[in-house]
């Protein structure tokens, strides 16, 4: 049982560590997709700069979040979970890419579960 739990923890840790880093880096290259398409026109109109600049800022945040998961897993997993919920809510409120919003909410739940797995690890060490 412990080896299965450790396997799940490692898979989730590297998934939620590496995927945000890759997605964050792609905000600068748009190889995977044109990330600006996910910003609603109303939201983009509030920026004092271009949507591409906003997405680069998002990219930096995602890279930092991924590094946090790899180095401070419990804290980083909570950050990624909250970040994914924020993205999902933005998409839901603009009623665009609702399918992506649902996917992000599911990933947020998985990141939250990763954080909880690391809480259990720390509480066992204390006992």
Secondary structure, DSSP 8 states (H G I E B T S, - for coil): -HHHHHHHHHHHHHHHHHHHHHHHHHTTT-SS--GGGGS-HHHHTT-SS-HHHHHHHHHHHHHHHHHHHHHSHHHHHHHHHHHHHHHHHHHHHHT-SHHHHHHHHHHHHHHHHHHHHHHHHHHHHH-
